[in-house]
Amino acid sequence: MSIEAKQRSDFQYFHAIQTRWMDNDAYGHVNNVIYYSWFDTVVNQFLIVNGALNIAVSQTIGLVIETQCNYLASVSFPDVITAGVCVSKLGNSSVRYEVGIFRNNDNFASAQGHFVHVYVDRETRKPTPIPAQTRHLLQTIQSK
């Protein structure tokens, strides 16, 4: 199965992340579990810096219910990656993000996948509509 690598132009928001020595595995490239932390980092960094998430007090929080990644090219320390994100589906209480991982200045993704949040009430953990402020923010990075 051949998967076509997405390009930077497929994403609306970017966040640079420095790889660390400890990210490499015994095979000399970044271990697969690190990519999922990058997905989580770019999504939550976007929400936090734009005021849509306060980890300590937000009444509505997004819980990850699904994530998936395709690995297309190796990344290894000391590469700097850029994680790109856009929203591909915005529901009543859920959002699907598409994420691309770009090595150094590469235009084509080394890895790509998706990440799904379901918004829930912090106390009850029951699904709740995405807050209006958050919905508006997510629409700014929704894919065309």
GROMACS elastic network, one bead per residue, 0.5 to 0.9 nm:
[ bonds ]
;  ai    aj funct       b0    kb
    3    70     6  0.80863   500
    3    72     6  0.80097   500
    4    72     6  0.87610   500
    5    72     6  0.72091   500
    5   100     6  0.88241   500
    5   108     6  0.57710   500
    5   109     6  0.54404   500
    5   110     6  0.74074   500
    5   111     6  0.77517   500
    5   112     6  0.75536   500
    6     9     6  0.81451   500
    6    10     6  0.64195   500
    6    11     6  0.87898   500
    6   100     6  0.70928   500
    6   107     6  0.84356   500
    6   108     6  0.57523   500
    6   109     6  0.55523   500
    6   110     6  0.88666   500
    6   111     6  0.87769   500
    6   112     6  0.74078   500
    7    10     6  0.55018   500
    7    11     6  0.77533   500
    7   100     6  0.80702   500
    7   102     6  0.86195   500
    7   106     6  0.88226   500
    7   107     6  0.55217   500
    7   109     6  0.60978   500
    8    11     6  0.57430   500
    8    12     6  0.83780   500
    8    14     6  0.89136   500
    8    84     6  0.69999   500
    8   100     6  0.77471   500
    8   102     6  0.77585   500
    8   106     6  0.85712   500
    8   107     6  0.56591   500
    8   108     6  0.66265   500
    8   109     6  0.74410   500
    9    12     6  0.74427   500
    9   107     6  0.84003   500
   10    84     6  0.83828   500
   10    85     6  0.85475   500
   10    86     6  0.78691   500
   10   100     6  0.86623   500
   10   143     6  0.76290   500
   11    14     6  0.76511   500
   11    84     6  0.54765   500
   11    85     6  0.53070   500
   11    86     6  0.51778   500
   11    87     6  0.86869   500
   11    98     6  0.79834   500
   11    99     6  0.77513   500
   11   100     6  0.76850   500
   11   141     6  0.77800   500
   11   142     6  0.88388   500
   11   143     6  0.73435   500
   12    84     6  0.69694   500
   12    85     6  0.61801   500
   12    86     6  0.54511   500
   12    87     6  0.86455   500
   12   140     6  0.82073   500
   12   141     6  0.52434   500
   12   142     6  0.76414   500
   12   143     6  0.75302   500
   13    42     6  0.86733   500
   13    46     6  0.78412   500
   13    83     6  0.82520   500
   13    84     6  0.55648   500
   13    85     6  0.53728   500
   13    86     6  0.65882   500
   13   141     6  0.67335   500
   14    42     6  0.74581   500
   14    46     6  0.85958   500
   14    82     6  0.63363   500
   14    83     6  0.55270   500
   14    85     6  0.64682   500
   15    41     6  0.86763   500
   15    42     6  0.60634   500
   15    45     6  0.80636   500
   15    46     6  0.82510   500
   15    81     6  0.84061   500
   15    82     6  0.55099   500
   15    83     6  0.53036   500
   15    84     6  0.66429   500
   15    85     6  0.87017   500
   16    42     6  0.86732   500
   16    80     6  0.69281   500
   16    81     6  0.57742   500
   16    83     6  0.62898   500
   16    84     6  0.88537   500
   17    38     6  0.79245   500
   17    42     6  0.89824   500
   17    79     6  0.89826   500
   17    80     6  0.58563   500
   17    81     6  0.53053   500
   17    82     6  0.60470   500
   17    83     6  0.74281   500
   18    77     6  0.82978   500
   18    78     6  0.73604   500
   18    79     6  0.67122   500
   18    81     6  0.62907   500
   18    82     6  0.86214   500
   19    22     6  0.84116   500
   19    23     6  0.65685   500
   19    24     6  0.85996   500
   19    30     6  0.81804   500
   19    75     6  0.87240   500
   19    76     6  0.72127   500
   19    77     6  0.53495   500
   19    78     6  0.57802   500
   19    79     6  0.58119   500
   19    80     6  0.57773   500
   19    81     6  0.70670   500
   20    23     6  0.52986   500
   20    24     6  0.75598   500
   20    30     6  0.89421   500
   20    76     6  0.85498   500
   20    77     6  0.57779   500
   20    78     6  0.66495   500
   20    79     6  0.85154   500
   21    24     6  0.59852   500
   21    30     6  0.89793   500
   21    76     6  0.83846   500
   21    77     6  0.55798   500
   21    78     6  0.71271   500
   22    25     6  0.75744   500
   22    30     6  0.85507   500
   22    77     6  0.83416   500
   23    29     6  0.77561   500
   23    30     6  0.51408   500
   23    31     6  0.62134   500
   23    34     6  0.66539   500
   23    76     6  0.76599   500
   23    77     6  0.71141   500
   24    27     6  0.75657   500
   24    28     6  0.55626   500
   24    31     6  0.58059   500
   24    75     6  0.86718   500
   24    76     6  0.60756   500
   24    77     6  0.64627   500
   25    28     6  0.55440   500
   25    29     6  0.58062   500
   25    30     6  0.59636   500
   25    31     6  0.53228   500
   25    32     6  0.89517   500
   25    76     6  0.89773   500
   26    29     6  0.76805   500
   26    31     6  0.86597   500
   27    30     6  0.85050   500
   27    31     6  0.85908   500
   28    31     6  0.87002   500
   28    75     6  0.89689   500
   28    76     6  0.66943   500
   28    77     6  0.84460   500
   29    32     6  0.89590   500
   29    74     6  0.61606   500
   29    75     6  0.56537   500
   29    77     6  0.73202   500
   30    33     6  0.84334   500
   30    34     6  0.68140   500
   30    35     6  0.80061   500
   30    74     6  0.73506   500
   30    75     6  0.56708   500
   30    76     6  0.50478   500
   30    77     6  0.72306   500
   31    34     6  0.57361   500
   31    35     6  0.75310   500
   31    75     6  0.89565   500
   31    76     6  0.87966   500
   32    35     6  0.56267   500
   32    36     6  0.74280   500
   32    69     6  0.87983   500
   32    71     6  0.82141   500
   33    36     6  0.54972   500
   33    37     6  0.68889   500
   34    37     6  0.51008   500
   34    38     6  0.64077   500
   34    39     6  0.88259   500
   35    39     6  0.63475   500
   35    40     6  0.87404   500
   35    69     6  0.78486   500
   35   101     6  0.79970   500
   35   111     6  0.79560   500
   36    40     6  0.62846   500
   36    41     6  0.85224   500
   36    67     6  0.77840   500
   36    68     6  0.82625   500
   36    69     6  0.77200   500
   36   115     6  0.88742   500
   37    40     6  0.50332   500
   37    41     6  0.59868   500
   37    42     6  0.87111   500
   38    42     6  0.61556   500
   38    43     6  0.85730   500
   38    83     6  0.70371   500
   38   101     6  0.81760   500
   39    42     6  0.55435   500
   39    43     6  0.63666   500
   39    44     6  0.86362   500
   39    67     6  0.86951   500
   39    83     6  0.73692   500
   39    84     6  0.89048   500
   39    85     6  0.84353   500
   39    99     6  0.64757   500
   39   100     6  0.83533   500
   39   101     6  0.84622   500
   39   113     6  0.85991   500
   39   114     6  0.80673   500
   39   115     6  0.70992   500
   40    43     6  0.54522   500
   40    44     6  0.60703   500
   40    45     6  0.82782   500
   40    64     6  0.88304   500
   40   115     6  0.79207   500
   41    44     6  0.53704   500
   41    45     6  0.56979   500
   41    46     6  0.83441   500
   41    83     6  0.87325   500
   42    45     6  0.51359   500
   42    46     6  0.60645   500
   42    47     6  0.86908   500
   42    83     6  0.62487   500
   42    84     6  0.74180   500
   42    85     6  0.71292   500
   42    99     6  0.83912   500
   43    46     6  0.52818   500
   43    47     6  0.64425   500
   43    48     6  0.87787   500
   43    85     6  0.71257   500
   43    97     6  0.78848   500
   43    99     6  0.86369   500
   43   115     6  0.85576   500
   44    47     6  0.50139   500
   44    48     6  0.59832   500
   44    49     6  0.85081   500
   44    53     6  0.77368   500
   45    48     6  0.51338   500
   45    49     6  0.59925   500
   45    50     6  0.83260   500
   46    49     6  0.56044   500
   46    50     6  0.61726   500
   46    51     6  0.87138   500
   46    52     6  0.84644   500
   46    53     6  0.89937   500
   46    85     6  0.89508   500
   47    50     6  0.53646   500
   47    51     6  0.62837   500
   47    53     6  0.54068   500
   47    54     6  0.85738   500
   47   134     6  0.79338   500
   47   137     6  0.82078   500
   47   138     6  0.86537   500
   48    51     6  0.52294   500
   48    52     6  0.58495   500
   48    54     6  0.63622   500
   48    55     6  0.80229   500
   49    52     6  0.77649   500
   49    53     6  0.81850   500
   50    53     6  0.78800   500
   50   137     6  0.77548   500
   51    54     6  0.71566   500
   51   133     6  0.87927   500
   51   134     6  0.84662   500
   52    58     6  0.84988   500
   52   131     6  0.87088   500
   52   133     6  0.67793   500
   52   134     6  0.53065   500
   52   137     6  0.75995   500
   53    56     6  0.87903   500
   53    57     6  0.84494   500
   53    58     6  0.61404   500
   53    60     6  0.84844   500
   53    61     6  0.75067   500
   53    62     6  0.89980   500
   53   134     6  0.82468   500
   54    57     6  0.56337   500
   54    58     6  0.51401   500
   54    59     6  0.89415   500
   54    61     6  0.89103   500
   55    58     6  0.61964   500
   55    61     6  0.81315   500
   57    60     6  0.88425   500
   57   122     6  0.88573   500
   58    61     6  0.64450   500
   58   122     6  0.75105   500
   59   120     6  0.84620   500
   59   121     6  0.59718   500
   59   122     6  0.52990   500
   59   123     6  0.77423   500
   60   119     6  0.63175   500
   60   120     6  0.55485   500
   60   122     6  0.55471   500
   60   123     6  0.88471   500
   60   125     6  0.89975   500
   60   128     6  0.74737   500
   60   129     6  0.87063   500
   60   130     6  0.77405   500
   60   131     6  0.75043   500
   61   117     6  0.88187   500
   61   118     6  0.81121   500
   61   119     6  0.53954   500
   61   120     6  0.55445   500
   61   121     6  0.64609   500
   61   122     6  0.59792   500
   61   125     6  0.87591   500
   61   130     6  0.89134   500
   62    94     6  0.81798   500
   62    95     6  0.89652   500
   62   116     6  0.87972   500
   62   117     6  0.50865   500
   62   118     6  0.52834   500
   62   120     6  0.62791   500
   62   121     6  0.88823   500
   62   122     6  0.89884   500
   62   130     6  0.88298   500
   63   116     6  0.80713   500
   63   117     6  0.51288   500
   63   118     6  0.53530   500
   63   119     6  0.62909   500
   63   120     6  0.72192   500
   64    67     6  0.74499   500
   64   115     6  0.71055   500
   64   116     6  0.56391   500
   64   118     6  0.65289   500
   64   119     6  0.89562   500
   65   115     6  0.80138   500
   65   116     6  0.58385   500
   65   117     6  0.61015   500
   65   118     6  0.67335   500
   66    96     6  0.89837   500
   66   114     6  0.79398   500
   66   115     6  0.59108   500
   66   116     6  0.52006   500
   66   117     6  0.75811   500
   67   113     6  0.73947   500
   67   114     6  0.55281   500
   67   116     6  0.63108   500
   68   112     6  0.82820   500
   68   113     6  0.52425   500
   68   114     6  0.54267   500
   68   115     6  0.67526   500
   69    99     6  0.87231   500
   69   111     6  0.67317   500
   69   112     6  0.55425   500
   69   114     6  0.67033   500
   69   115     6  0.88915   500
   70   110     6  0.86434   500
   70   111     6  0.55242   500
   70   112     6  0.54272   500
   70   113     6  0.59501   500
   71    74     6  0.77130   500
   71   109     6  0.88786   500
   71   110     6  0.63504   500
   71   112     6  0.68211   500
   71   113     6  0.87910   500
   72   109     6  0.73053   500
   72   111     6  0.52911   500
   72   112     6  0.79272   500
   73   103     6  0.88743   500
   73   109     6  0.78963   500
   73   111     6  0.68070   500
   74   103     6  0.85701   500
   74   110     6  0.65930   500
   74   111     6  0.85152   500
   75    78     6  0.88096   500
   75    79     6  0.67015   500
   75    80     6  0.88797   500
   75    81     6  0.82213   500
   75   102     6  0.88464   500
   75   103     6  0.64194   500
   75   110     6  0.72002   500
   76    79     6  0.57724   500
   76    80     6  0.88485   500
   76   103     6  0.88730   500
   77    80     6  0.79040   500
   79   103     6  0.64637   500
   79   104     6  0.59743   500
   80   102     6  0.84865   500
   80   103     6  0.62194   500
   80   104     6  0.51060   500
   80   105     6  0.85921   500
   81   101     6  0.64448   500
   81   102     6  0.53609   500
   81   104     6  0.54760   500
   81   105     6  0.82792   500
   82   100     6  0.81190   500
   82   101     6  0.58821   500
   82   102     6  0.50848   500
   82   103     6  0.66113   500
   82   104     6  0.71762   500
   82   105     6  0.83844   500
   83    99     6  0.67846   500
   83   100     6  0.56592   500
   83   102     6  0.62834   500
   83   103     6  0.89531   500
   84    98     6  0.81459   500
   84    99     6  0.55240   500
   84   101     6  0.64171   500
   84   102     6  0.77158   500
   85    97     6  0.64700   500
   85    98     6  0.56042   500
   85   100     6  0.65051   500
   85   141     6  0.77156   500
   86    96     6  0.86080   500
   86    97     6  0.55912   500
   86    98     6  0.54181   500
   86    99     6  0.67922   500
   86   138     6  0.83163   500
   86   140     6  0.88458   500
   86   141     6  0.50741   500
   86   142     6  0.55516   500
   86   143     6  0.59224   500
   87    90     6  0.69917   500
   87    95     6  0.70335   500
   87    96     6  0.58714   500
   87    98     6  0.61262   500
   87    99     6  0.88978   500
   87   138     6  0.66736   500
   87   139     6  0.74453   500
   87   140     6  0.87100   500
   87   141     6  0.58164   500
   87   143     6  0.58131   500
   88    95     6  0.78193   500
   88    96     6  0.57480   500
   88    97     6  0.58307   500
   88    98     6  0.63498   500
   88   141     6  0.88193   500
   88   142     6  0.59567   500
   88   143     6  0.55685   500
   88   144     6  0.85106   500
   89    94     6  0.81802   500
   89    95     6  0.56879   500
   89    96     6  0.50660   500
   89    97     6  0.72752   500
   89   142     6  0.76882   500
   89   143     6  0.85150   500
   90    93     6  0.81043   500
   90    94     6  0.62982   500
   90    96     6  0.65654   500
   90    97     6  0.88790   500
   90   135     6  0.80586   500
   90   138     6  0.79279   500
   90   139     6  0.80304   500
   90   142     6  0.81626   500
   91    94     6  0.50313   500
   91    95     6  0.59306   500
   91    96     6  0.85072   500
   91   129     6  0.86290   500
   91   130     6  0.82860   500
   92    95     6  0.82771   500
   92   119     6  0.89296   500
   92   128     6  0.80074   500
   92   129     6  0.53216   500
   92   130     6  0.62880   500
   93   117     6  0.83673   500
   93   118     6  0.56931   500
   93   119     6  0.52351   500
   93   120     6  0.76580   500
   93   127     6  0.63456   500
   93   128     6  0.56356   500
   93   130     6  0.50731   500
   93   131     6  0.88238   500
   94   116     6  0.70330   500
   94   117     6  0.55426   500
   94   119     6  0.59448   500
   94   127     6  0.86239   500
   94   128     6  0.89561   500
   94   129     6  0.80142   500
   94   130     6  0.71960   500
   95   115     6  0.83682   500
   95   116     6  0.56991   500
   95   117     6  0.54315   500
   95   118     6  0.66383   500
   95   119     6  0.83186   500
   95   130     6  0.87112   500
   95   138     6  0.84474   500
   96   114     6  0.67748   500
   96   115     6  0.58314   500
   96   117     6  0.66100   500
   96   118     6  0.89351   500
   97   113     6  0.84925   500
   97   114     6  0.54692   500
   97   115     6  0.51589   500
   97   116     6  0.61635   500
   97   117     6  0.82078   500
   97   142     6  0.87289   500
   98   112     6  0.75226   500
   98   113     6  0.58695   500
   98   115     6  0.65405   500
   98   116     6  0.88573   500
   99   111     6  0.83984   500
   99   112     6  0.55531   500
   99   113     6  0.54243   500
   99   114     6  0.56209   500
   99   115     6  0.73988   500
  100   108     6  0.86824   500
  100   109     6  0.56209   500
  100   110     6  0.75803   500
  100   111     6  0.59370   500
  100   113     6  0.66456   500
  100   114     6  0.85737   500
  101   108     6  0.85838   500
  101   109     6  0.53022   500
  101   110     6  0.56775   500
  101   111     6  0.51090   500
  101   112     6  0.60270   500
  101   113     6  0.89457   500
  102   105     6  0.71903   500
  102   106     6  0.58618   500
  102   107     6  0.69190   500
  102   108     6  0.65313   500
  102   110     6  0.55495   500
  102   111     6  0.72835   500
  102   112     6  0.88896   500
  103   106     6  0.55396   500
  103   107     6  0.84195   500
  103   108     6  0.84585   500
  103   109     6  0.73598   500
  103   110     6  0.64075   500
  106   109     6  0.72759   500
  106   110     6  0.83367   500
  108   111     6  0.89035   500
  109   112     6  0.63626   500
  118   127     6  0.67863   500
  118   128     6  0.83186   500
  118   130     6  0.85320   500
  119   125     6  0.86287   500
  119   126     6  0.82674   500
  119   127     6  0.56629   500
  119   128     6  0.57762   500
  119   129     6  0.67568   500
  119   130     6  0.60209   500
  119   131     6  0.87789   500
  120   123     6  0.85102   500
  120   124     6  0.76681   500
  120   125     6  0.51158   500
  120   126     6  0.50863   500
  120   129     6  0.78368   500
  120   130     6  0.83978   500
  121   124     6  0.55432   500
  121   125     6  0.50224   500
  121   126     6  0.56737   500
  121   127     6  0.65078   500
  121   128     6  0.61581   500
  122   125     6  0.56066   500
  122   126     6  0.82200   500
  123   126     6  0.82980   500
  124   127     6  0.87100   500
  125   128     6  0.87412   500
  128   131     6  0.84511   500
  129   132     6  0.85204   500
  130   133     6  0.84008   500
  130   134     6  0.65033   500
  130   135     6  0.60092   500
  131   134     6  0.52786   500
  131   135     6  0.60745   500
  131   136     6  0.86433   500
  132   135     6  0.50001   500
  132   136     6  0.61211   500
  132   137     6  0.86032   500
  133   136     6  0.52448   500
  133   137     6  0.63181   500
  133   138     6  0.87421   500
  134   137     6  0.50357   500
  134   138     6  0.61078   500
  134   139     6  0.85913   500
  135   138     6  0.51005   500
  135   139     6  0.62023   500
  135   140     6  0.89060   500
  136   139     6  0.51752   500
  136   140     6  0.67512   500
  137   140     6  0.53477   500
  137   141     6  0.74155   500
  138   141     6  0.56233   500
  138   142     6  0.63678   500
  139   143     6  0.85706   500
  140   143     6  0.88285   500
  141   144     6  0.88542   500
